[in-house]
Amino acid sequence: MPSSVMPTSRKGGSRPSPTAVSAVGFCKSYGDKAVLDGIDLRIPAGSVFALLGPNGAGKTTAVKILSTLITADSGELSVGGHDLATDPQSVRAAIGVTGQFSAVDGLITGEENMLLMADLHHLPKAEGRRVTAELLERFDLVDAAKKPASTYSGGMKRRLDIAMTLVGGPRIIFLDEPTTGLDPRSRHTMWGIIRELVAEGVTVFLTTQHLEEADELADRIAVLNNGKIAAEGSADELKRIVPGGHVKLRFTDPGAYRSAASVLGEAVRDDDALALQIPSDGSQRELRSILDWLDAKSVEADGLTVHTPDLDDVFFALTGPADAPDQPKENAR
């Protein structure tokens, strides 16, 4: 797998997207512990990049460095076209950051939190009120705007947090585990917000402990382990590096089962269950090939299931830990 994020995006087209974040030889150590050890990244504008890794792998450290909160030990780093070392102020003007812990002040109202952020961005008073009203509407916080933020649910506080991040109109947003602690409904609401932002051309750098979240949102995913990028690619590309995917054919007719088994020499037989297991990456091309073969031989399987690794399997395989799942997930077809 390549070690850097290639300039691809869901939006398609033959011309590569401009680079939003670039890092070459990105290093950070604390004492003799190398947290980030020579990482390379290239993140296209208008895409979602997800950084995965075990607790303590350095995900938050990467976010803090790229958002100018702390400095790297070495590396050529550029965010929004601005050099991190020589022009950090321009970087700050181009980005927004939502950290793991809410920046919301619970003692004041949601609207006051927004207006405070507008003041920090030095927006004219009328402009600050206009932006505040628009964002409160967009994030479905109008009814709660006059209430103290301490009364908000976890999902409402997270929406307010991101709304505050957007006051300055950033084109690059760092979201450090933005849905931690949220219930499934609030998490899906947050996913919708992120998709809307990307559709508008915003670049999102996401860290998450929810692998389903990366699978749902990210154009490119990197797995960070022991200070290095263990693998990088799209979700589908990463899933293909984990062995164990297969197609299972089930039969009720013993004759059809024996005919299929005699030709599919690579299939693993289960004579008791009248089932054949064929190694496969689950791709459309391989499935079509198997179905075409069945049609050509006039063999009819009574059931077909596709077993494919998911990002959990990839994560455990690359970061190594305990309690890794024994079997890939199964999707009935």
Order of alpha helices (4+ residues) and beta strands (2+ residues): beta-beta-beta-alpha-beta-beta-alpha-beta-alpha-alpha-alpha-beta-alpha-beta-alpha-beta-beta-alpha-beta-alpha-beta-beta-alpha-beta-alpha-beta
